């Protein structure tokens, strides 16, 4: 932060698409819309507001940090349900005065606000130095960013022949990240591609079964729930997938097998996807 203050004093331009400088605490009546526009346009990146710095005059008049406790609640209340997260507040000392640095997280966009004189909801957008209403393509870009793929990792897998001479596979994968809301994977939309070096074939949902992973000690798996034709996932947890892959005559035992599993999520664009390579195990 001291480097930023020094840059302002030397005449270097500091404000950009992620940094906003204010000479004094902006009135909440206008700040909420400007903050929402800045946060929406940041597309998930953190943004920095620094109060008490005048870039035009190359001066640091300073700002009282205690005002934050009054200013921030007044700004927050103009947001509909969710505001940018105030991640950190730093009181920056420079030549006997204090500037206030506010770091905001923007990963829960779009941010919707309500003006007192216009009760209709608005999604503001920062465009250079002004704030306007977001355009359709900008709203779509925010929605696409909010449906980013959820990270998964396969932790175990095995192949085996069943009593009917059919090859089956069992995969267990983990969702290790924190979910903001429950996700639901409907089995009827799932699919799987099975590959060997010289052939490949597709499996439909009738050959796929999902269930919560059950430990040998029967330890419950509270974040994964079996819903009959779907699995609901509420957070970090383990999911087991049972696959009916092929009959023995379709397979070439000397070749490894690759399984590409696609598990669509209700109302989200990107599915859970797991790809793994395995070799045969007779059991």
N, C-alpha and C positions, 0 to 999 in steps of 0.2 A: 504493500500500500504506500509506503514512503516513496518508492520509485515512481508511483503514479502521481503523487503530489509533486515530486521533483520535476516530472515531465511537464505538468501544467505550469509550474513556475517558469520553466525554460521556454514556454511557448509551443511545446509539442502538442499536437492534437491527440486527445485521449479518448473522447467519445467515439463509440462505434456501435455496431448492431447489438452488442452485449453489454455495453457500459454506458451508464447515464450519470451525468454530474448535475447536482442541484446546488444553487447558491444558498438556499435555505429550505427548511421543511416545506414541501409543496402542500397547498390546501387539500385536504382529503376529498373535497367535492370534485376536484379534477384529477387528483393523483390516481384514484382507483381505476379510471378508464385508461389512463396512460400506462399504468403498470400492467393491466390486462393485455393491452395491445403489444407491449414490449414482450411479455411472457409468451403470448401466442406466436409471435413472429420468431421467437428464439428456437422454436421447434425442438424443445426438450433440453437445450443447453442451459446452464446456469446463467443468470444475469446479475449484474452488479450495479447498485445505485449507491452513489456517494453524496452525502448531504454536507454542505459547508464548503464547497469548492466552486469558484467562478472561473470557468475555462476562458471565457472571453477577456476578462480583466487580468488573467494570470494571478489570481489572488486566492487566499484561503481565509475567508471571513470566519469560518467555523460554525458549528451547530451544537446545540445542547442535546446530549444523548438521552437525557431523561424524558424528552418529548416523545420518544419512540413509543413509550407505554400508552400514551394518549392517541398518537397518530395512527398506529397500526390497527387497532380495533375499529377505528372509524373507516379506514380503507377496506378492511376485510368484510365488513357488514354489507358492502355494496356488491359483493360477489355472490353468485347463485351457487350455493352448496360448497364449492371448492375454490380456494384462492391459491396463488403461488405460495410455496412453503418458504418461510423466512428461515433459511438454514443457519445463518450466522450473522451476528452483529458485532462489529469491531469499532472501538473508540480509538481513532488514530490521532496521536499527538504530533503537532508540527509547529515549531516556533511559538510555543505558548498557547496555541488554540487547538481545538479538537474538531476533527471531521468524523462523520458517522458513515461507516461502510456497511451496507445491507446486501447480503448475498441471498438471492432467491432461486429456488428450484422450480423448474417449469415442466416437469415430466408428467403432469396431470392435465395438460391442455386437451381440449379447448376450455378457456376460462370465459365464463359468461357473466355479465354485469347488468345491473339495473340502475338507471338514472332516476332520481326522485321526480323529475318533471315529466319523464317519459318512462312509464312502468314497463314498456316492452323490453324483452331481453335483447342484448346485443353481444356479439363477439367482436371486440375491437382488434385492430391490427396496426402495428407500427409500420409506417411507410416513410423512411427517411427520418425527418424531424417532426412529422405530424402523425396523428392517430386518427384512423378512419375505421369504418365497419369492414370486416373481412369479406372478401369476395368468395364466390363459390369454389373456385379451384384451391383457394387457400384453406377453406374449411375442409375440403376433401383431403388435402395434404396432412392436416392435423389428425383426421380420423384414420388415415393410413398409418401414420406414425404410432397411433395408440394401439394398433393391432399388430405390433411387431411380434415376431416368432418367440414363443416361450421355449427357453433352453431345457433340453432333456439330455440324459446320459444313460446309456445301457450299462447295467452293472453285472448282469449275468445272462447266460443264454445256453440252451442245450437242444440237441436234436435227438429224437428217438423213434423207433418203430413201434407202433401199437399192435395189438393182437390181430387187427384186420390187415396187417401188412402195409398200413399207411404211415407215411413219415409225418411226424408232428414236431412242432417246435415250441419252446417256451422261452419267452424273453421277459426280463424284469428291468424296468427303467425307472429313473428317479427324476422328479421335478425338484430342482434344488433352489429355485428362486422364490421370493415372496410374491404371492398373487394378490392383486388389489381386490379381486372378487372371484367367486366360484366360477370354474369353467366346467362345461359338460361335454363329454365326448360320446356321441350317439354311435352305437355299433353299426347301424344300418348304413352309415356313410363311410365306414372305414374300408380301406383297401390295402393290398400288399402285392409287391412285385417280387418274384423269386427268380434269381439268376444263377446260372452256372456258366462256365466259359463258353459253352457251345449252344446254350438254349436259355430261354426265360419264359415265364408264364405268370398270369395274373390270378390273384385270389380275390373273391368278393367277400362281403361281410358274413356270409353264411359259414365261412371257414375261419372266422376270427371271433375270439371271446376275450372280453376284458374283465378283470376283477382286481380288487385290492390285494396287494401282496400280503401273504400271511406267513409270519416267521414260524420256524419249527416250534418255538416255545409258545406259539399262539399269542404273541404280543399284538394287541390291537393296532390298527392302522387308521387313526381317527380322521385323517385329512382326505382319505379316499373312500368313497361310498358307492356301492353297487346298486344301480337303480333298475335292474332288470335288463332293459335294452340300451343302457347307457352307464357311464361311470362319471361321477361328480368328483371334482378335485378342488379342495379348499385351500391348499397350501403345499408346502414341501411334503412330499410323500412318494411311496413306491406303488407302481402299477405293474401287474403281471398280465402278459398277453399270451394266450394259447392259440396256436396256428395249426390248422390241418393243411399241410403243405402239398403232399402228392402221394401217389402210390409208389411203391418201391421200383416198379418198372419204368417210371418216368425219370428216375434219378441216376446219376453217374457217381458212384460212391467215391471214386478216386479224386473227384473234383470238389473243391470247397464250394459252399453255397453262400450267396449273398441275399439278405432279406432287406427290402426297402419298405418300411411300414409307414403308412399315411393315416393319421388319426385326426379328422377334422374336428374343430371346436365350434359349438353353436355360437352364432353371432360374431365370430372373429374370422378375419381373412386368412391368417396363416395357420395351418394345422400343426399338430405335434408330428414331428418326423424323426424316425429312427432308422439308421442303416447299420447293419452289422454283417460280418462274415463269420461263418462257422464251418466246422468239419463234422463228419458223421461220428456218432457214438452209438454203438449197438447196446441196447438194454431192453 
